[in-house]
């Protein structure tokens, strides 16, 4: 009999805990409701960037170019490697 009473007490506390948790969730969702999202303010326009393309034609830039062009390696091997000799 004592075992049944202990189980009833545990069940009663569990139910009260769940009811209290539900009430707290309802209060939190009603009173501390998140604010609705609003659109952010429009950003300011970026200033126009002027690129000096004449600098690319200067001697300083041409000195940075490689001395010789790199060539591709010549083709090595057979046309069809799976074909027997």
MOPE-V658578 format. One record per backbone hydrogen bond with DSSP energy under -1.0 kcal/mol. NH is the residue of the N-H (numbers start at 1). CO is the residue of the C=O. Records with the same first field share a line. If there is no record, write none. Layout:
# MOPE-V658578
NH: CO / CO
This chain:
# MOPE-V658578
5: 1
6: 2
7: 3
8: 4
9: 5
10: 6
11: 7
12: 8
13: 9
14: 10
15: 11
16: 12
17: 13
18: 14
19: 15
20: 16
21: 17
22: 18
23: 19
24: 20
25: 21
26: 22
27: 23
28: 24
29: 25
30: 26
31: 27
32: 28
53: 51
57: 54
58: 55
62: 58
63: 59
83: 80
